[in-house]
Amino acid sequence: MEINSIISKILLILIKIYRRFVSPFMPPTCRFIPTCSDYAEQAIKKYGIKGIFLAIKRILKCHPFHPGGYDPLR
């Protein structure tokens, strides 16, 4: 198993942990559809390591001064 695959699997597990144990205790604040965690999961599954950078770029846009809205993975 190559390192990119291992890192991707670890990150997908961390996203699942976040959704299960962190997200339920926080108010819904994501400005985007799909949510940032959904976007990150899709990006990592589709692009592997490159998907991590796409997810980080998306999360950095998630702030009160960005309008948000529909922003699917391309």
N, CA, C and O atoms as CSV, one atom per row, in Angstrom:
chain,resi,resn,atom,element,x,y,z
A,1,MET,N,N,0.858,-1.181,0.000
A,1,MET,CA,C,0.000,0.000,0.000
A,1,MET,C,C,0.900,1.238,0.000
A,1,MET,O,O,1.822,1.338,0.809
A,2,GLU,N,N,0.634,2.162,-0.892
A,2,GLU,CA,C,1.497,3.331,-0.973
A,2,GLU,C,C,1.114,4.376,0.070
A,2,GLU,O,O,0.003,4.360,0.600
A,3,ILE,N,N,2.032,5.272,0.355
A,3,ILE,CA,C,1.874,6.266,1.416
A,3,ILE,C,C,0.685,7.190,1.163
A,3,ILE,O,O,-0.014,7.561,2.106
A,4,ASN,N,N,0.441,7.574,-0.110
A,4,ASN,CA,C,-0.693,8.446,-0.418
A,4,ASN,C,C,-2.012,7.798,-0.025
A,4,ASN,O,O,-2.910,8.455,0.502
A,5,SER,N,N,-2.114,6.514,-0.286
A,5,SER,CA,C,-3.329,5.779,0.053
A,5,SER,C,C,-3.511,5.695,1.568
A,5,SER,O,O,-4.628,5.833,2.068
A,6,ILE,N,N,-2.444,5.475,2.280
A,6,ILE,CA,C,-2.504,5.391,3.743
A,6,ILE,C,C,-2.926,6.734,4.331
A,6,ILE,O,O,-3.795,6.789,5.200
A,7,ILE,N,N,-2.315,7.807,3.862
A,7,ILE,CA,C,-2.658,9.144,4.359
A,7,ILE,C,C,-4.120,9.456,4.053
A,7,ILE,O,O,-4.830,9.989,4.906
A,8,SER,N,N,-4.570,9.132,2.855
A,8,SER,CA,C,-5.960,9.383,2.478
A,8,SER,C,C,-6.918,8.627,3.390
A,8,SER,O,O,-7.915,9.187,3.845
A,9,LYS,N,N,-6.622,7.361,3.659
A,9,LYS,CA,C,-7.492,6.562,4.528
A,9,LYS,C,C,-7.526,7.121,5.947
A,9,LYS,O,O,-8.585,7.153,6.574
A,10,ILE,N,N,-6.389,7.557,6.453
A,10,ILE,CA,C,-6.337,8.148,7.795
A,10,ILE,C,C,-7.181,9.416,7.843
A,10,ILE,O,O,-7.934,9.624,8.795
A,11,LEU,N,N,-7.063,10.257,6.836
A,11,LEU,CA,C,-7.841,11.497,6.809
A,11,LEU,C,C,-9.336,11.226,6.699
A,11,LEU,O,O,-10.135,11.928,7.318
A,12,LEU,N,N,-9.722,10.233,5.932
A,12,LEU,CA,C,-11.138,9.889,5.834
A,12,LEU,C,C,-11.673,9.384,7.169
A,12,LEU,O,O,-12.815,9.671,7.528
A,13,ILE,N,N,-10.863,8.642,7.900
A,13,ILE,CA,C,-11.262,8.199,9.242
A,13,ILE,C,C,-11.410,9.393,10.170
A,13,ILE,O,O,-12.353,9.449,10.959
A,14,LEU,N,N,-10.488,10.353,10.087
A,14,LEU,CA,C,-10.575,11.555,10.923
A,14,LEU,C,C,-11.829,12.371,10.606
A,14,LEU,O,O,-12.444,12.938,11.509
A,15,ILE,N,N,-12.207,12.431,9.342
A,15,ILE,CA,C,-13.441,13.131,8.973
A,15,ILE,C,C,-14.645,12.430,9.594
A,15,ILE,O,O,-15.552,13.088,10.104
A,16,LYS,N,N,-14.660,11.097,9.555
A,16,LYS,CA,C,-15.763,10.348,10.166
A,16,LYS,C,C,-15.817,10.576,11.673
A,16,LYS,O,O,-16.900,10.714,12.240
A,17,ILE,N,N,-14.667,10.616,12.317
A,17,ILE,CA,C,-14.613,10.887,13.762
A,17,ILE,C,C,-15.146,12.286,14.046
A,17,ILE,O,O,-15.921,12.478,14.983
A,18,TYR,N,N,-14.734,13.263,13.244
A,18,TYR,CA,C,-15.229,14.633,13.403
A,18,TYR,C,C,-16.749,14.670,13.286
A,18,TYR,O,O,-17.419,15.293,14.109
A,19,ARG,N,N,-17.293,14.011,12.277
A,19,ARG,CA,C,-18.750,14.015,12.078
A,19,ARG,C,C,-19.486,13.336,13.226
A,19,ARG,O,O,-20.579,13.756,13.605
A,20,ARG,N,N,-18.895,12.305,13.769
A,20,ARG,CA,C,-19.567,11.519,14.822
A,20,ARG,C,C,-19.460,12.168,16.193
A,20,ARG,O,O,-20.431,12.176,16.949
A,21,PHE,N,N,-18.289,12.715,16.526
A,21,PHE,CA,C,-18.043,13.143,17.899
A,21,PHE,C,C,-17.891,14.647,18.099
A,21,PHE,O,O,-18.004,15.117,19.231
A,22,VAL,N,N,-17.642,15.407,17.062
A,22,VAL,CA,C,-17.446,16.854,17.212
A,22,VAL,C,C,-18.623,17.629,16.633
A,22,VAL,O,O,-19.226,18.458,17.314
A,23,SER,N,N,-18.940,17.358,15.394
A,23,SER,CA,C,-19.971,18.107,14.680
A,23,SER,C,C,-21.331,18.146,15.392
A,23,SER,O,O,-21.972,19.196,15.388
A,24,PRO,N,N,-21.797,17.048,16.001
A,24,PRO,CA,C,-23.109,17.101,16.659
A,24,PRO,C,C,-23.190,18.101,17.818
A,24,PRO,O,O,-24.284,18.514,18.202
A,25,PHE,N,N,-22.063,18.484,18.363
A,25,PHE,CA,C,-22.055,19.392,19.506
A,25,PHE,C,C,-21.795,20.842,19.111
A,25,PHE,O,O,-21.676,21.711,19.975
A,26,MET,N,N,-21.707,21.099,17.830
A,26,MET,CA,C,-21.458,22.456,17.343
A,26,MET,C,C,-22.670,22.924,16.540
A,26,MET,O,O,-23.343,22.114,15.904
A,27,PRO,N,N,-22.950,24.226,16.567
A,27,PRO,CA,C,-24.070,24.711,15.745
A,27,PRO,C,C,-23.716,24.594,14.258
A,27,PRO,O,O,-22.544,24.671,13.891
A,28,PRO,N,N,-24.724,24.410,13.408
A,28,PRO,CA,C,-24.438,24.323,11.970
A,28,PRO,C,C,-23.990,25.680,11.431
A,28,PRO,O,O,-24.782,26.620,11.381
A,29,THR,N,N,-22.740,25.783,11.033
A,29,THR,CA,C,-22.195,27.069,10.598
A,29,THR,C,C,-21.605,27.041,9.196
A,29,THR,O,O,-21.183,28.082,8.692
A,30,CYS,N,N,-21.566,25.889,8.559
A,30,CYS,CA,C,-20.955,25.829,7.233
A,30,CYS,C,C,-21.771,26.664,6.253
A,30,CYS,O,O,-22.996,26.555,6.199
A,31,ARG,N,N,-21.095,27.482,5.496
A,31,ARG,CA,C,-21.722,28.415,4.561
A,31,ARG,C,C,-21.939,27.788,3.185
A,31,ARG,O,O,-22.513,28.412,2.293
A,32,PHE,N,N,-21.482,26.566,3.025
A,32,PHE,CA,C,-21.472,25.958,1.700
A,32,PHE,C,C,-22.344,24.715,1.607
A,32,PHE,O,O,-22.662,24.070,2.606
A,33,ILE,N,N,-22.715,24.406,0.380
A,33,ILE,CA,C,-23.352,23.142,0.040
A,33,ILE,C,C,-22.494,22.549,-1.073
A,33,ILE,O,O,-22.311,23.207,-2.097
A,34,PRO,N,N,-21.974,21.366,-0.927
A,34,PRO,CA,C,-21.989,20.494,0.241
A,34,PRO,C,C,-21.157,21.072,1.385
A,34,PRO,O,O,-20.347,21.978,1.188
A,35,THR,N,N,-21.374,20.529,2.583
A,35,THR,CA,C,-20.628,21.018,3.740
A,35,THR,C,C,-19.132,20.810,3.521
A,35,THR,O,O,-18.718,20.034,2.659
A,36,CYS,N,N,-18.343,21.503,4.304
A,36,CYS,CA,C,-16.886,21.399,4.150
A,36,CYS,C,C,-16.392,19.976,4.403
A,36,CYS,O,O,-15.471,19.515,3.728
A,37,SER,N,N,-16.991,19.277,5.364
A,37,SER,CA,C,-16.540,17.901,5.609
A,37,SER,C,C,-16.947,16.980,4.459
A,37,SER,O,O,-16.188,16.080,4.097
A,38,ASP,N,N,-18.136,17.190,3.876
A,38,ASP,CA,C,-18.534,16.408,2.697
A,38,ASP,C,C,-17.594,16.691,1.525
A,38,ASP,O,O,-17.164,15.780,0.818
A,39,TYR,N,N,-17.291,17.964,1.338
A,39,TYR,CA,C,-16.386,18.380,0.262
A,39,TYR,C,C,-15.008,17.738,0.450
A,39,TYR,O,O,-14.424,17.213,-0.498
A,40,ALA,N,N,-14.501,17.786,1.677
A,40,ALA,CA,C,-13.187,17.202,1.961
A,40,ALA,C,C,-13.192,15.703,1.682
A,40,ALA,O,O,-12.250,15.178,1.087
A,41,GLU,N,N,-14.238,15.018,2.106
A,41,GLU,CA,C,-14.331,13.580,1.867
A,41,GLU,C,C,-14.340,13.285,0.366
A,41,GLU,O,O,-13.616,12.407,-0.102
A,42,GLN,N,N,-15.155,14.014,-0.378
A,42,GLN,CA,C,-15.224,13.811,-1.826
A,42,GLN,C,C,-13.878,14.103,-2.495
A,42,GLN,O,O,-13.433,13.354,-3.365
A,43,ALA,N,N,-13.241,15.192,-2.083
A,43,ALA,CA,C,-11.965,15.591,-2.689
A,43,ALA,C,C,-10.876,14.556,-2.433
A,43,ALA,O,O,-10.107,14.222,-3.334
A,44,ILE,N,N,-10.812,14.052,-1.210
A,44,ILE,CA,C,-9.784,13.061,-0.873
A,44,ILE,C,C,-10.040,11.752,-1.612
A,44,ILE,O,O,-9.101,11.121,-2.098
A,45,LYS,N,N,-11.306,11.339,-1.699
A,45,LYS,CA,C,-11.621,10.106,-2.426
A,45,LYS,C,C,-11.298,10.230,-3.912
A,45,LYS,O,O,-10.835,9.275,-4.535
A,46,LYS,N,N,-11.542,11.405,-4.474
A,46,LYS,CA,C,-11.333,11.588,-5.913
A,46,LYS,C,C,-9.879,11.887,-6.274
A,46,LYS,O,O,-9.365,11.363,-7.262
A,47,TYR,N,N,-9.211,12.732,-5.473
A,47,TYR,CA,C,-7.883,13.217,-5.841
A,47,TYR,C,C,-6.752,12.772,-4.921
A,47,TYR,O,O,-5.589,13.064,-5.200
A,48,GLY,N,N,-7.062,12.076,-3.838
A,48,GLY,CA,C,-6.012,11.649,-2.919
A,48,GLY,C,C,-5.368,12.835,-2.219
A,48,GLY,O,O,-6.062,13.685,-1.662
A,49,ILE,N,N,-4.043,12.891,-2.249
A,49,ILE,CA,C,-3.300,13.954,-1.564
A,49,ILE,C,C,-3.694,15.334,-2.086
A,49,ILE,O,O,-3.827,16.270,-1.298
A,50,LYS,N,N,-3.881,15.477,-3.385
A,50,LYS,CA,C,-4.306,16.765,-3.948
A,50,LYS,C,C,-5.631,17.205,-3.318
A,50,LYS,O,O,-5.862,18.400,-3.130
A,51,GLY,N,N,-6.484,16.261,-2.998
A,51,GLY,CA,C,-7.770,16.569,-2.381
A,51,GLY,C,C,-7.630,17.245,-1.030
A,51,GLY,O,O,-8.496,18.022,-0.628
A,52,ILE,N,N,-6.543,16.953,-0.329
A,52,ILE,CA,C,-6.287,17.596,0.966
A,52,ILE,C,C,-6.127,19.099,0.763
A,52,ILE,O,O,-6.671,19.896,1.528
A,53,PHE,N,N,-5.392,19.476,-0.251
A,53,PHE,CA,C,-5.182,20.901,-0.522
A,53,PHE,C,C,-6.472,21.582,-0.971
A,53,PHE,O,O,-6.722,22.735,-0.621
A,54,LEU,N,N,-7.287,20.871,-1.742
A,54,LEU,CA,C,-8.583,21.426,-2.136
A,54,LEU,C,C,-9.469,21.634,-0.910
A,54,LEU,O,O,-10.163,22.646,-0.805
A,55,ALA,N,N,-9.443,20.677,0.013
A,55,ALA,CA,C,-10.243,20.792,1.235
A,55,ALA,C,C,-9.768,21.961,2.096
A,55,ALA,O,O,-10.585,22.707,2.634
A,56,ILE,N,N,-8.468,22.120,2.225
A,56,ILE,CA,C,-7.922,23.236,3.012
A,56,ILE,C,C,-8.313,24.563,2.379
A,56,ILE,O,O,-8.703,25.499,3.078
A,57,LYS,N,N,-8.210,24.645,1.062
A,57,LYS,CA,C,-8.599,25.869,0.350
A,57,LYS,C,C,-10.071,26.193,0.618
A,57,LYS,O,O,-10.426,27.351,0.833
A,58,ARG,N,N,-10.907,25.182,0.603
A,58,ARG,CA,C,-12.342,25.367,0.856
A,58,ARG,C,C,-12.584,25.823,2.288
A,58,ARG,O,O,-13.357,26.754,2.515
A,59,ILE,N,N,-11.942,25.188,3.250
A,59,ILE,CA,C,-12.125,25.547,4.660
A,59,ILE,C,C,-11.676,26.982,4.915
A,59,ILE,O,O,-12.289,27.690,5.714
A,60,LEU,N,N,-10.623,27.413,4.252
A,60,LEU,CA,C,-10.150,28.789,4.426
A,60,LEU,C,C,-11.147,29.816,3.887
A,60,LEU,O,O,-11.122,30.976,4.297
A,61,LYS,N,N,-12.022,29.398,2.974
A,61,LYS,CA,C,-13.056,30.302,2.457
A,61,LYS,C,C,-14.279,30.362,3.372
A,61,LYS,O,O,-15.158,31.202,3.175
A,62,CYS,N,N,-14.341,29.493,4.353
A,62,CYS,CA,C,-15.516,29.400,5.222
A,62,CYS,C,C,-15.388,30.401,6.369
A,62,CYS,O,O,-14.945,30.057,7.465
A,63,HIS,N,N,-15.781,31.639,6.096
A,63,HIS,CA,C,-15.733,32.700,7.098
A,63,HIS,C,C,-16.877,33.681,6.822
A,63,HIS,O,O,-17.467,33.642,5.742
A,64,PRO,N,N,-17.198,34.552,7.769
A,64,PRO,CA,C,-18.365,35.435,7.627
A,64,PRO,C,C,-18.314,36.401,6.444
A,64,PRO,O,O,-19.354,36.921,6.042
A,65,PHE,N,N,-17.152,36.650,5.884
A,65,PHE,CA,C,-17.040,37.609,4.791
A,65,PHE,C,C,-17.164,36.971,3.409
A,65,PHE,O,O,-17.130,37.673,2.398
A,66,HIS,N,N,-17.307,35.660,3.360
A,66,HIS,CA,C,-17.497,34.956,2.093
A,66,HIS,C,C,-18.974,34.596,1.978
A,66,HIS,O,O,-19.566,34.131,2.952
A,67,PRO,N,N,-19.581,34.799,0.809
A,67,PRO,CA,C,-21.019,34.543,0.694
A,67,PRO,C,C,-21.411,33.067,0.789
A,67,PRO,O,O,-22.561,32.766,1.106
A,68,GLY,N,N,-20.495,32.148,0.526
A,68,GLY,CA,C,-20.822,30.728,0.591
A,68,GLY,C,C,-21.694,30.326,-0.585
A,68,GLY,O,O,-21.550,30.860,-1.685
A,69,GLY,N,N,-22.604,29.378,-0.352
A,69,GLY,CA,C,-23.509,28.911,-1.399
A,69,GLY,C,C,-23.100,27.562,-1.957
A,69,GLY,O,O,-22.333,26.819,-1.343
A,70,TYR,N,N,-23.629,27.261,-3.137
A,70,TYR,CA,C,-23.368,25.981,-3.785
A,70,TYR,C,C,-21.961,25.987,-4.377
A,70,TYR,O,O,-21.639,26.825,-5.219
A,71,ASP,N,N,-21.132,25.057,-3.937
A,71,ASP,CA,C,-19.735,24.990,-4.366
A,71,ASP,C,C,-19.311,23.525,-4.449
A,71,ASP,O,O,-18.600,23.033,-3.573
A,72,PRO,N,N,-19.745,22.827,-5.500
A,72,PRO,CA,C,-19.427,21.397,-5.594
A,72,PRO,C,C,-17.975,21.154,-5.977
A,72,PRO,O,O,-17.296,22.035,-6.505
A,73,LEU,N,N,-17.522,19.957,-5.703
A,73,LEU,CA,C,-16.191,19.531,-6.139
A,73,LEU,C,C,-16.220,19.383,-7.654
A,73,LEU,O,O,-17.176,18.841,-8.208
A,74,ARG,N,N,-15.197,19.850,-8.311
A,74,ARG,CA,C,-15.132,19.743,-9.778
A,74,ARG,C,C,-14.092,18.725,-10.177
A,74,ARG,O,O,-13.885,18.488,-11.367
